[in-house]
Amino acid sequence: MFEILSPGNRLAEMNRKFKFYERYGVEEYYIYDPERLDLAGWLHRDGELAMIEEMSGWVSPRLQISFEFPSTGLELYYPDGRRFLTSVELHQQAQESEQRARQLEEELAAEKVAIATSRRTVKTLRY
């Protein structure tokens, strides 16, 4: 379970969630506070959620993702070492892919026109 705090979260609400997750055996529980650039984590051991002492460099036993804390804030890494992209980076990547797809469609259309034109020229030369 991974939660990102928002200004509307209340301590009592978070405490209730913690107890719920602990009671029902959530294997890992992480809470990230983007305003304070703070991440806390717990692992389920012996029927309770035990706090993870050091989160920087931590690797999730279940997901094998790692947590790092450069000065810009929390970064997550896939097991193969690739960094999780931010929503802004994902949006930018999608826009670039769409632009490239449009460019390829235009090139393909131009190539079809060129092939059709060359076929007409060949037919004209045969007659």
N, C-alpha and C positions, 0 to 999 in steps of 0.2 A: 504494500500500500504506500503510495507516495502522495503527500498533500502539499499544496502550496498555499501558504497563509495569505489572506487578504485582510485589509483593514477591518472588515466586518466580523472576523473570527473572534470569538470570546473564549476566555480561559476555561469556563465551565463546559462549553461545547466541546472544546478540544480534549478535555479530561474525560468526558463521556465517550468520545470516540476512541480514545486510547484504551479505556477499560473494555469497551466492546471488542476491539481488535484483539486485545490480550485474551479475553474470555473465549473468543471463537478461533483462536489459534493462528492468527495472521503470522506468517513466517518472518516477514521483515516489515518494518514500519518506518517511514521517513517523513519528516516535516521540514519544509524549506521556507524560510522567511526572506523574500526577495528584498525587503526594505533594509533589513539588518545584514543581509548576505550571510545568513546563518542556516546551517543544516544540522539537524539532530536525527539520529537513527537508533533503532532498537531491533534486536534479534530475539525470536521466540526460543527460549531455553527453559527447560524444566517447568513448563506450564505458565511462564510469565515472559513479558517483554523486558529483556535486559539491554541497558544502554550500551551503544557502541562508543567507546572512548574517543577514538580518533577517526573522523570521517574523511579527512583529506587522504587520498590514496586508497580509500576503502573499496573493496570489490564485493559486490553482492553475491552471496553464495548461490542464490537461486538463478539470477539473471546473468551473472558474470559481467555486469557493467561496472565501470569504475567511476568514482566521484573525485573530482579535482577542484581546487579553489585558487585560480589565478586572481589577480587584483580586480578583474572584471566581474567576478562572481562565480557561481556554480557552473561547472561544465561536466557533462556526462560523456562517457566513452563506451562504445560497443566493445565486445570481447576482442575484436580484431584490431582495436586501437583507433578506429575512426570516431571522430567527435560527433555527438548528436548535434544536428543543426538547430538553430533558433527558428522561431516562426518567421521572423523577418528573412533569414537566410533561405528557408524553404520557399517562401513566397517569391523571392528574387530568383531562385533556381527554377521555379515553375514558369515565371515570366520569360526567362532566357530560353527555356526549352520550347515554349510556345512560339517565341520569335524565330528560333532556329527551324521549327517545323514549318512555319509560314514561308520562310526563306527557301527551304527545300521544296515545298509545294510549288513555289513560283519558278524555281529552277527546273523542276520536272515538267511543268506546263510549257516553259520555253523550249525545253528539249523535245517535247512532243510536237510542237509547232515546227521546229527545225527538221525533224524526221519527216513529218507530213509534207513539208515544202520540198525536201530533197527527193521524196518519192514521186511527187508531181513532176519535178524536173527530169527525173530518170524516165518516167513514162513519156514525157514530151520528146525527149531525145530519141526514144525508140521508134517513134512514129515519124 
